[in-house]
C-alpha cells in the first residue's frame, strides 16, 4: 500500500494531452469516463502497487493498461507511487520513454 501518488511532469503533460484530445474529438462524456477510469485505476494501484506488469526490470518500471489505447507507466518508491508517463499504444513501441 502506498501513501502518496506523485505525478511527474511527463505524466501530467501526457495526461493533459489525452484529455485535450478526447475533449476535442469525442466530447465531454468520453473525457469524463476516461478521467473516472484513470482515477479508479490509480486507487487500485495505490492499494496494490504490484498489479502492473514489469516493463523495465532494471528501473523497476511497471505498466498498466488504462484503455486499449493508453498505458500508464509508473514506479513504486518506498511509500510513493510515481506516475511516469501515459503512453498512446498506437505509437511505435520504440517511442516509449520512461
C-alpha positions in Angstrom: 0.0 0.0 0.0 1.4 3.4 -1.0 0.6 6.6 0.9 1.0 9.2 -1.8 0.7 9.3 -5.6 3.2 11.6 -7.3 2.7 12.9 -10.9 5.9 13.8 -12.6 5.9 16.4 -15.3 5.8 13.9 -18.2 2.9 12.1 -16.7 1.0 15.3 -16.1 1.7 16.6 -19.6 0.8 13.4 -21.4 -2.4 13.0 -19.3 -3.4 16.6 -20.2 -2.7 15.9 -23.9 -5.0 12.9 -23.8 -7.8 14.9 -22.0 -7.5 17.7 -24.6 -7.6 15.2 -27.5 -10.6 13.4 -26.1 -12.5 16.7 -25.4 -11.9 18.0 -28.9 -12.6 14.7 -30.8 -15.1 12.8 -28.7 -16.7 15.3 -26.3 -17.3 15.6 -22.6 -18.8 12.3 -21.8 -15.9 10.2 -23.2 -13.4 12.6 -21.5 -15.3 12.2 -18.1 -15.4 8.4 -18.4 -11.6 8.3 -19.2 -10.8 10.5 -16.2 -13.0 8.4 -13.9 -11.5 5.2 -15.1 -7.9 6.6 -14.7 -8.6 7.7 -11.1 -10.3 4.4 -10.3 -7.2 2.6 -11.6 -4.9 4.9 -9.5 -6.9 3.9 -6.4 -6.4 0.2 -7.3 -2.7 0.7 -7.9 -2.3 2.6 -4.6 -3.8 -0.4 -2.8 -1.9 -3.0 -4.9 1.1 -1.3 -6.4 2.5 -4.5 -7.9 -0.6 -5.1 -10.1 1.1 -3.7 -13.2 3.4 -5.7 -15.5 7.1 -5.0 -15.3 8.1 -3.1 -18.4 11.7 -2.3 -17.4 13.2 -4.5 -14.8 16.4 -2.5 -14.0 14.5 0.7 -13.4 11.6 -1.2 -11.7 9.1 0.5 -14.1 5.6 -1.1 -14.3 2.9 -0.6 -16.9 -0.9 -0.8 -16.5 -3.4 -0.7 -19.4 -5.9 2.2 -18.8 -7.7 1.7 -22.1 -6.8 -0.3 -25.2 -5.2 2.9 -26.5 -3.4 4.1 -23.3 -0.9 2.6 -20.9 0.2 4.2 -17.6 3.9 3.7 -16.7 4.8 4.1 -13.0 7.4 3.2 -10.4 7.0 2.3 -6.7 9.4 4.2 -4.4 9.0 3.3 -0.7 5.6 4.6 0.1 5.1 6.6 -3.1 3.6 5.7 -6.4 5.3 7.8 -9.0 3.4 8.2 -12.3 5.9 8.5 -15.1 4.0 8.6 -18.4 0.7 7.9 -20.2 1.6 6.3 -23.5 -0.6 6.0 -26.6 -0.3 2.4 -27.6 -0.9 3.2 -31.3 2.6 4.7 -31.4 5.8 2.9 -32.3 6.8 1.0 -29.1 10.4 2.3 -29.6 9.0 5.7 -28.6 8.3 4.6 -25.0 10.1 7.0 -22.8 10.4 6.2 -19.1 
